[in-house]
Amino acid sequence: MTPVEITRGDSPVILGLPHTGTHVPEDILARLNARGRELTDTDWHVHELYADLLPGATTVRATFHRYVIDANRPPEDESLYPGQNTTGLVPLTDFDGEPIWTAAPDAAETARRLAEFHAPYHAALAAEIARVRARHGVAILYDCHSIRSVIPYLFEGTLPDFNIGTANGTTCAPAIAEAAASVCAGAEGYSHVQNGRFKGGWTTRHYGRPETGVHAIQMELAQSTHLTAEAAPFALDPDKAARLRPHLAAILARIEALAPELSS
């Protein structure tokens, strides 16, 4: 299976989808324990939530699961949140801090997975950013994520519904973050935060260089906004999705509309 799926469009907006893939090669699956094989920490149904919301948007989607290797972590495996519980480049535990391997991958195995999965995904993403920027003078990367709303190992309490990450305002023009936050604030019945527990992963921080015409923003959705329950089988709730999708569409439309002024 190819490690990345690309749908090219003519919009200045690119949707990154690093964590919706569920493919685990057989040799790697054999090393996961029973808990790991549940693939609990998938961004369940996020690619379905965003499907067709912005005509012409380019999408770059990893098909492999984050337990194979996490496409939203730096290849050098530095912590994105020093001093806080998190998972690494090849996670050794799930989001509850429980081991997921019968035998943890060693350095050589991690290097192999970097070359076979992580690198092709980011090569594809970088190429699409360059193509879009050449066409429009600007590229806006919107990185799509989700997570369970209650995970004591990672954060206290209950996560807001919309979690906007821009590495404390460094990865995109202020107008982009403001546009996203404005839509979220006007979404009745939903809560939101900017640069709270989730400030944007490696993808957002690595590519977001507003001074070069590349803007990046991460949206981490609480899975309570679109799943029937935040537990197996992690089914999409059609009614919740129907209520959520117009707000996501509005965010994408608002940030797309900013492109002409950002490229001038």
N, C-alpha and C positions, 0 to 999 in steps of 0.2 A: 504493500500500500504506500502511495506517495505521502510524504510527511506533511505536505501543505496543499491546500486547495485555494485557488485564486479565481475571483470573478472580477474582471476589469470593467470599470465604468468611466464616465467622463466627468464625474463630479470632482470637486476639490477635496471631498471628504473620503477618507479611507477608514473602514471598520476593521480593527484588529480583533481576532478571536483566538487567543492562545490556549484557552482552557476548556473548550467544548468537546474536544476530541476524546474518544473512548477506546481507540485502538491500542492494544498492548501486544507486541510480538510474542509468540509462543515461548521463546526462550526466556523472556523477561517475566511473562506471566507465571512461569513455573517457579520463579524465585519469590513471588509475592505470597504472603501468608493469607489465611482466609479473610482476615480483615482487609488487607490490601486489595484483594480481588473484588471487594465490594465497590471500589472506585468512588467512594463517598464524596471526595472533594472535587468532583466535576462541576463545571459551570453549567448545570443542567438546563437544557433547552434555550440557552441564551441566543444561539444562532437562529432559532425559530422566532424568538421575540422580535429580533431586529430585521427579519426577512422582509424585503420589499418596502421598508419604511421610508427609504430615501432613494428614489429612482436615480440611477447613474452612479451610486456609491460603489467604490471598489471594496471588496472584502478579501482578507487574507486570513485563512483559518487553519490552525494546526489540527491535524487529524489524530495525532498521538495523545495519549493521556499524560497528564502532568506527573504521574508517578514514574513514567518512563524517563522523562526529564522535563523540567519546568521551563517553558519558553518565555516566562516572564521573570526569570531570575538572571543575574549577570553570569556570564560564563566563568568568571573567576570565583563565583559563589560567595561574594561578600554579602553580609546581611543588609537587607534594605531597611530594617528597623532595629538598629543596635540596642541591646538591652531589653528587647521585647521578644516574647515567644513568636516564632515564625517557622516556616519550612524552607529548606534549601533547594539548590539546583536539582539534585536528585533527592527528593524527600525521604527521610529515614522514618518519619512518623506521619500520621495523618493529622488533621487539624485539631484532634482531641489529644494529641501527644502520645498516641498509641503506636507501637512499632507495626510496620506494614511488610517487612521482609523476613523471609526465613534465613537469608544470607545477604547482608548489606552489600551493595555494589562497591567495588574497590576503585582506585583512581584510574586504572586502565579501562574499566568498564564505563566509568563516567566519561572519560575522554572519547570512547567510541560512540556513546550516545550523543555527546556534543556534536560530533562530526556528522552523524547520520540523521539527527532529528532537529536539534536546536539550531545549528548553523544553516540548514536549508530553509527553515522557517524565516529566520531573520534575513537571509539573502533575498528571499522573495519579498519580504516586507520592505526592505531598503530599496529594492528595485522599483516597487510600486510607488513609494514615496518620491523617488527621483523622477519617475515618469509623470506623476501628477503635478509635481512642482514645476517641471519643465513646461507643462501644458498651461497651468494657471498662474504661475509665478508664486504659488503658495500651496502647501499641502497641510491638511488638518487631519491628524490621526486621532480617532476616537476609539479607545481601547475598551472593549466590552467584557464585563465580568459579572459574577454573582457569587454569593457566599451565604451560608446559613446565618440567620439573624442572631442566633445565640450560640456562642462557642467560648466557654469560659477560659479555655487554654490560650486563646488569642486576644480576647478583650472582655471587659466587664460589661454586664448588662445586656441590653438589646441594641443591635445596630440600627441606625436610621435606614429608611427605605432606599434613599438615593445617597450614595457616597461619592462625591466628586473629588478626584485627586489630580493635582497639578504641581506636586512637589513644592508646596507653599508658594504657588504663583510663578514658578520659574519656567514651566514647560510650555506655556502658551500665552498669547496676548490676553490681558485682563478681560477684554470684551468677550472672549470665548467662554471663560469661566463664569462671567456674569450672566451671559445668555443662558447657559445651562442651569445656573442657580435660580434665575428668574422663572424659568419654566417649572422647575421643581417646587419653588415657593408657591406658585399658583396652582399646583396640583392638589386639589382638595382631598384630604384624608391621608396624605403622604407626608413623611418627614424627610429632611435632607440635611447634609452637612458638607462643608468644603474642608478638605485636608484634615479630616479627623483621624480615626485609626488607620485609614487607608489613604495614603497621599499619592498613589501612583506607583506602579511597579517598575521594573527595569525598563520595560518597553517605553513607557511614558517618559522616564527620566533620560533614557539613552537617546531617543529620537527628538524629543521636544527641545528645539533650538529656535525660538522665535526670531532671533536676529538673522537667521539664515532662511527664513520663510517656511520653516517646518514647525508646526504647532502640535502639541500632543496633550490629550486629556483622558483620564481614566474615569469610567463610570462603574462603580461596584454596586450592584443591586442586591438588596436583601432578598433571599430566595422566598421569603414569606410573601413577597409581592406577586409571585407568579406560580408557585407550586401548591399543590393540594396539601402537602405536608413536607416539612424539611427532614424527611426520612425516607428510606427505601419504600416504594420504588421511585421516589422523586418524580412524580407525575406532574405534568403541566396542567394547571387549572385553567380551562378555556375562558371562564368568566373573569378571573383575575387578569389573564393575559389581555383580554379584550379591553379591560379598563386601563391597563398600564400602557399598552402600545401607542395610543395617541399622544401620550406625554413624551415617550421616547421619540416619536416621529417629530414632535414639535421641537425638541432639543436639537435633533439633527438638522431640521430645516433652518432653525435660527443660526446655528453655527455655519452652515453652508452659505447663508446669506451674507455673512461677514467677510467671506473670501475676497470679494473685489476690493474692499477698502484695505484689507491686510496686505494685498499684493501691490498696492500703489506706492 
